[in-house]
Structure formats: C-alpha cells, structure tokens
C-alpha cells in the first residue's frame, strides 16, 4: 500500500466516467464542457454553499468561460419541495446542465432536478416501480457532473435519487438510467473537512451498501466482488479517517469505498435500509447513522440465510473467528469504536410509532431484496429488538 496520496489517482469507467484523485476538482469546467454544458447550475446544500470550496469551484468555472449558477435549498433527507425549487431555479436561469456537489442528499436532489427539469409528468410518476421510468422524455434530461464531498451514499455513480414525500412522510426512489452522472470528479481533498461523527456515519453507510449487496439474493458475482473489497476498505480506513480527518490516504480509500457500495447494490439492498428509510423520513435522522444502528438486528434476523456468506466475508476481512458470530462480534465492536448508538431509542425512535414504522418499512422497495422475505410483523420484530438492544 502506497503512503503517497498522489499515487491514488486514475480514470475509471465502471460504468460512469470517474476522474479520481487529489486536486482533480480543477477539471470541473473541462468535465462540464465534455458533456456539452455552457451554463450549468451547481446544486448543493446550505452548509457547503457557505464554504470556500463551492465559491472556488464557481469562480474557476467562470474563469473558464463557464458561467455557473448556484442553488442550495436542499435539506438533509431532501423533500419534494427542494426538488421543485431546484427545477424553478434551473428553468429561470436558463441552465443546460447540473453540477451535483455535496453529500448524498445534495447529489440525490440535484440528479432528480436534472431529470425532472424537462419532464411534464409529476415526479412521483417516476417512482422506481415496474417500468415507470419508461414514461420519461429522455431527450430532455439534463447532463450531470457529480462531485461527492462525503464518503457514504455513492450517489455519484447511481441512477436514482431518494426524495421524501412531505404529504405521506415516506421516502420514494426516483429512477431513470440516464440519471447516472456523465462524469464524476472524486477528489479526496474535498472530504477532508468532514467532522468525525459524519465521517463515521457516512462510512458505515458505505459499508452497509456493500454488506446488503453481498447478502441480497440472486446471481451477481461481479457485484459481490466489488462489495467485499469495499467492506475491506471501510474496515481498514474508516477508523483512520475518523481519527485523522486530514489523512488523504484514508479519505481516498473511503471515497472509493462509497462508490463501490453504490456500484454493488445494483444487486439489491435489504431490511437494514427498509428500517432506516422510515426513521429518516419521520425523524429526519441521518441515513447512514440509522443504517448503522439497525445493522446488527437485521443480521441477527437473517442469520440462517447469510451464515455461509458471513464465513467467506470473515475470511476476506481477516477476522480471527471465520463465522457468522465472528462477523457479528466484529460489527458490534466496530460500531462501538465509532461511537454509533447501539439502540434505536438513542436516535429518537418512539415505541408508540413502531406499528406505523413497520408498515412503512414493509412497503419500502428495498424490502424485496432482503435474503428472507419480510412483512410488517417481521419489521416490527426487528424494530423492537433495536429498541431494546437485543441480539440473539
């Protein structure tokens, strides 16, 4: 393993064109031009919009004769109003492309804005159900350059965006193959300012994307191969990134692991996400944190279906105990070392709402990817275990 961050650079197509390496944000204007943009809209969140990195990116674009607008009304767990406001900004500014800049929330919202800006149907008509995506006018989808600044969702290499319906307080997945960004600029230096607790939560999100992809039923060896290596990177480098946020080697490996997670989960996700999505929609909980809290309880529920896979995973991760129990023990210790809460109570989940949350979880599209078929009663069982901190 190199000790030089400058060596961790490359141009990948997997399948998105990724420009990876420290300092590659300098190529933003060139990436926009490569996709035919002349007047892009940079979409991010309010916190990032106030930081020098965004101002510097916009200034660099303008210096390169690429006038760039800014829209930052995107909240954590973005809601439909954020998308509507973004569409208005896109149209009013006569923009012709989108720069999705930030963490998962900003990236998701930006991708959906680029997708919806030229559509005539309501956004919910494109929820990821059946072949809803075929309803879209593909010719009006704006090009996207994605610039991730956290190492969690991997939304920069994904074809969907998760948006909360404010009326029903449910998260919906909006999908279209052409929502995948045309070019990704993955610059580890942009993630250096991420606080330790956000680094931990987003890093666990990346790990769980890989983990659920490995456990999902179906035949997809390529996704499984990406998933196990993504988990190894998180195991080795997330503690370093949390301890020393300026370590560019750790930041680079975590940024890579996040993209690997989103690449792998085309195979499927499962009940960890099914439990986390309603909690995020109802309580506005950080998505990666909610995933991390629920992970061991879903593992325990799925034990019989995933034990063989856990033996292989344990060997790959170099755990002393090559069994399901070995992976569980390591998971609990890893969460604890990162100050992840052990119970759902600690993140504000209320006992009185478990029936409601369980119904929502059972309807979440990720539920179908769980290795054991799950319904509302199963979801409530896992919620109850998470409330009590009960495993086994």
C-alpha positions in Angstrom: 0.0 0.0 0.0 1.4 3.4 -1.0 2.0 6.1 1.5 1.6 8.8 -1.2 -1.9 10.1 -1.7 -0.9 11.5 -5.1 -0.4 7.9 -6.4 -4.1 7.2 -5.7 -5.4 8.6 -8.9 -7.0 7.2 -12.0 -9.6 7.4 -14.8 -12.3 4.7 -14.5 -15.4 3.7 -16.4 -17.4 1.5 -14.2 -19.7 2.4 -15.9 -19.7 6.1 -15.0 -16.6 8.0 -16.2 -14.8 8.8 -12.9 -11.9 11.2 -12.5 -10.4 10.2 -9.2 -7.6 11.8 -7.3 -6.5 14.7 -5.1 -6.8 18.1 -6.9 -9.0 16.9 -9.7 -11.7 19.4 -8.8 -9.6 21.6 -11.1 -11.1 19.7 -14.0 -14.7 20.7 -13.3 -15.0 23.2 -16.1 -13.5 20.7 -18.6 -15.9 18.0 -17.4 -18.9 20.3 -17.9 -17.7 21.2 -21.4 -17.2 17.5 -22.2 -20.9 17.0 -21.5 -21.9 19.9 -23.7 -22.8 22.3 -20.8 -22.4 26.1 -21.3 -24.5 27.4 -18.3 -24.6 24.8 -15.5 -26.4 25.1 -12.2 -24.4 23.9 -9.2 -26.7 22.3 -6.7 -25.6 21.7 -3.1 -26.7 22.2 0.5 -26.6 25.4 2.5 -23.7 24.3 4.7 -21.4 23.6 1.7 -22.6 26.7 -0.2 -21.1 28.8 2.6 -17.7 27.1 2.3 -14.8 28.3 0.1 -14.7 25.1 -2.0 -18.1 26.0 -3.6 -17.1 29.6 -4.2 -13.8 28.5 -5.7 -15.4 26.0 -8.0 -17.9 28.6 -9.3 -15.1 31.1 -9.8 -12.9 28.6 -11.6 -15.8 27.8 -13.9 -16.4 31.5 -14.7 -12.7 32.0 -15.4 -13.0 29.1 -17.9 -15.9 30.9 -19.6 -18.4 28.6 -17.9 -20.9 30.9 -16.0 -22.3 28.8 -13.2 -25.4 29.4 -11.1 -25.9 28.2 -7.5 -28.9 26.6 -5.8 -28.5 25.4 -2.2 -32.0 25.0 -0.8 -31.5 21.2 -0.1 -32.1 19.8 3.3 -30.8 16.5 4.8 -33.2 13.8 3.6 -34.4 16.1 0.7 -38.1 16.7 0.2 -40.1 17.2 -2.9 -40.3 21.0 -2.3 -36.5 21.1 -2.6 -36.7 19.5 -6.0 -39.5 21.8 -7.1 -37.5 24.8 -6.0 -34.4 23.5 -7.8 -36.4 22.9 -11.0 -37.6 26.5 -10.9 -34.0 27.8 -10.4 -32.8 25.6 -13.3 -35.5 26.9 -15.7 -35.4 30.5 -14.6 -31.6 30.6 -15.1 -31.9 29.0 -18.5 -29.3 26.4 -17.4 -28.3 23.5 -19.6 -26.7 21.1 -17.1 -26.3 20.3 -13.4 -23.3 20.1 -11.2 -24.3 17.8 -8.3 -22.0 18.9 -5.5 -22.0 17.5 -1.9 -23.2 14.6 0.1 -25.9 12.1 -0.7 -28.8 14.5 0.0 -27.4 17.1 -2.4 -26.4 14.6 -5.0 -29.8 12.9 -5.0 -31.7 16.2 -5.2 -29.5 17.5 -7.9 -29.9 14.4 -10.0 -33.7 14.5 -9.7 -33.7 18.2 -10.7 -31.7 17.4 -13.8 -34.1 14.6 -14.6 -37.3 16.4 -13.9 -36.5 19.9 -15.3 -37.7 18.8 -18.8 -40.5 16.4 -17.8 -44.2 17.2 -17.9 -45.4 14.4 -15.6 -45.4 14.7 -11.8 -42.2 13.4 -10.1 -44.0 10.6 -8.3 -44.9 9.1 -11.7 -41.3 8.1 -11.9 -41.1 6.2 -8.6 -38.9 3.1 -9.0 -41.8 0.7 -9.5 -42.0 -1.6 -12.5 -41.3 0.2 -15.7 -42.3 3.7 -14.6 -39.0 5.1 -15.8 -40.1 4.4 -19.4 -42.6 7.3 -19.1 -39.8 9.8 -19.2 -38.9 12.1 -22.1 -35.2 11.0 -22.3 -34.3 13.8 -24.7 -35.0 16.5 -22.0 -32.8 15.0 -19.2 -30.0 17.5 -18.4 -26.4 16.2 -18.2 -24.9 15.9 -14.8 -21.4 16.2 -13.4 -21.2 14.8 -9.8 -18.8 15.9 -7.2 -19.1 13.9 -3.9 -17.8 15.6 -0.7 -18.7 12.7 1.6 -17.9 9.0 1.5 -21.3 7.3 2.1 -24.1 7.0 -0.3 -22.1 6.6 -3.5 -24.9 8.5 -5.2 -22.4 9.9 -7.7 -22.4 6.5 -9.5 -26.1 5.8 -9.1 -29.2 6.0 -11.3 -31.7 7.2 -8.7 -32.5 9.8 -6.1 -34.2 9.3 -2.8 -36.8 12.1 -2.1 -39.2 12.4 0.8 -42.9 12.9 0.0 -43.9 15.5 2.6 -47.6 14.6 2.5 -47.0 10.9 3.4 -43.7 11.3 5.2 -42.3 8.4 3.1 -39.1 8.2 1.1 -39.5 7.5 -2.6 -36.9 6.3 -5.0 -37.0 8.2 -8.3 -35.2 6.2 -11.0 -34.1 6.5 -14.6 -30.9 5.1 -16.2 -30.0 8.5 -17.6 -29.9 10.0 -14.1 -26.5 8.5 -13.8 -24.0 11.3 -13.9 -22.0 11.5 -17.2 -18.8 12.4 -15.3 -17.8 12.1 -11.7 -15.0 14.1 -10.1 -13.9 12.3 -7.0 -11.4 14.5 -5.2 -10.5 13.2 -1.7 -9.3 16.6 -0.7 -12.9 17.8 -0.7 -13.8 15.4 2.1 -11.1 16.5 4.5 -13.3 18.9 6.4 -16.0 16.3 7.2 -16.4 16.1 11.1 -15.6 12.8 12.8 -19.2 11.9 13.6 -20.3 12.5 10.0 -17.3 10.6 8.7 -18.3 7.7 10.8 -22.0 7.7 9.9 -21.3 8.1 6.1 -18.6 5.5 6.3 -21.0 3.0 7.9 -23.4 3.8 5.1 -20.8 2.8 2.5 -20.1 -0.4 4.4 -23.8 -1.4 4.7 -24.4 -0.8 1.0 -21.7 -3.3 0.3 -22.9 -5.7 3.1 -26.5 -5.7 1.9 -25.4 -6.2 -1.7 -23.4 -9.2 -0.7 -26.4 -10.7 1.2 -29.1 -9.9 -1.4 -30.4 -13.0 -3.2 -29.7 -13.5 -6.8 -26.7 -14.2 -9.0 -24.3 -11.3 -9.5 -20.7 -12.3 -8.7 -19.3 -9.0 -10.1 -21.3 -7.0 -7.5 -20.3 -9.4 -4.7 -16.7 -9.0 -5.6 -16.9 -5.2 -5.5 -18.9 -5.4 -2.2 -16.3 -7.5 -0.3 -13.4 -5.3 -1.3 -15.5 -2.2 -0.4 -16.0 -3.6 3.0 -12.3 -4.3 3.5 -11.5 -0.7 2.6 -14.0 0.6 5.2 -12.7 -1.8 7.8 -9.1 -0.7 7.3 -9.6 3.0 6.6 -12.7 4.4 8.3 -11.1 4.4 11.8 -8.2 6.3 10.3 -10.4 8.8 8.6 -12.4 9.3 11.8 -9.2 9.7 13.9 -7.3 11.9 11.5 -9.6 13.7 9.0 -6.6 15.2 7.2 -5.2 11.8 6.1 -5.7 11.8 2.4 -4.9 8.1 2.0 -7.8 7.3 4.3 -10.0 9.8 2.7 -9.2 8.5 -0.8 -10.0 4.9 0.2 -13.2 5.8 1.8 -14.3 7.9 -1.2 -13.6 4.9 -3.3 -15.5 2.5 -1.0 -18.6 4.7 -1.2 -18.7 4.5 -4.9 -18.1 0.8 -4.7 -21.1 0.4 -2.4 -23.4 2.1 -4.8 -22.0 0.1 -7.7 -22.5 -3.2 -5.8 -26.0 -2.5 -4.6 -27.5 -2.8 -8.1 -27.7 -6.4 -6.9 -30.1 -5.3 -4.1 -30.4 -3.9 -0.6 -32.4 -5.3 2.3 -34.1 -4.8 5.6 -31.4 -2.5 7.1 -32.4 0.1 4.5 -36.1 -0.8 4.9 -35.9 0.0 8.6 -33.8 3.1 8.2 -35.8 4.8 5.5 -39.0 5.4 7.5 -36.9 6.6 10.5 -35.2 9.1 8.3 -38.5 10.3 6.8 -40.3 10.6 10.1 -37.5 11.8 12.4 -35.1 13.3 9.8 -32.3 11.0 11.1 -29.1 10.9 9.2 -29.4 8.0 6.8 -26.0 6.4 7.4 -26.4 6.6 11.2 -29.8 4.9 11.1 -28.4 2.2 8.9 -25.5 1.6 11.3 -27.9 1.4 14.3 -30.2 -1.2 12.7 -27.5 -3.3 11.0 -26.8 -6.0 13.8 -30.6 -6.6 14.4 -31.2 -7.3 10.7 -28.1 -9.5 10.6 -29.5 -11.5 13.5 -32.9 -11.8 11.8 -31.2 -13.0 8.6 -28.7 -15.4 10.3 -29.9 -18.6 8.7 -29.9 -17.2 5.2 -26.5 -15.5 5.3 -24.3 -17.7 7.5 -22.3 -19.2 4.6 -21.7 -15.8 3.1 -20.6 -14.5 6.5 -17.9 -17.3 6.8 -16.5 -16.1 3.4 -16.7 -12.5 4.4 -14.9 -13.1 7.7 -12.0 -14.8 5.9 -11.8 -11.9 3.4 -11.8 -9.3 6.2 -9.1 -11.3 8.1 -11.3 -11.8 11.2 -10.0 -14.3 13.8 -13.4 -16.0 14.0 -14.4 -17.1 10.5 -18.1 -17.5 11.2 -21.4 -15.5 11.4 -20.6 -14.9 15.1 -17.2 -13.6 14.2 -18.7 -11.0 11.8 -21.4 -10.1 14.4 -18.8 -9.6 17.1 -16.6 -7.5 14.9 -19.6 -5.4 13.7 -20.7 -4.6 17.3 -17.1 -3.7 18.3 -16.6 -1.6 15.1 -19.8 0.4 15.7 -18.8 1.0 19.3 -15.4 2.2 18.3 -17.0 4.8 16.1 -19.5 6.0 18.8 -22.5 4.6 16.9 -25.5 4.3 19.2 -26.5 0.8 20.0 -30.3 1.2 20.2 -33.0 2.9 18.2 -34.1 4.7 21.3 -30.9 6.6 21.3 -31.7 8.1 17.9 -35.2 9.2 19.0 -37.4 6.3 17.7 -40.6 6.2 19.8 -42.2 2.9 20.9 -45.7 4.3 20.1 -44.8 4.6 16.4 -43.4 1.1 15.8 -46.5 -0.3 14.1 -46.6 2.7 11.8 -42.9 2.4 11.0 -43.1 -1.3 10.5 -45.9 -0.9 7.9 -43.8 1.8 6.1 -40.7 -0.4 6.2 -42.5 -3.4 4.7 -43.6 -1.2 1.8 -40.1 0.2 1.2 -38.7 -1.0 -2.2 -35.5 -2.3 -0.5 -37.5 -4.9 1.5 -37.8 -7.1 -1.6 -34.0 -7.5 -1.6 -33.8 -9.0 1.9 -32.5 -12.6 1.9 -35.5 -13.6 4.0 -39.0 -12.5 2.9 -40.2 -9.8 5.3 -43.6 -8.2 6.1 -44.8 -5.7 8.7 -44.7 -8.3 11.6 -41.0 -9.1 10.8 -40.2 -5.4 10.6 -41.8 -4.7 13.9 -39.8 -7.6 15.5 -36.6 -6.1 14.3 -37.6 -2.6 15.4 -38.4 -4.0 18.9 -35.0 -5.7 19.1 -33.3 -2.5 18.1 -35.3 -0.5 20.7 -34.1 -3.0 23.4 -30.6 -3.6 22.1 -31.5 -7.3 22.0 -29.5 -9.7 19.7 -30.0 -13.4 19.7 
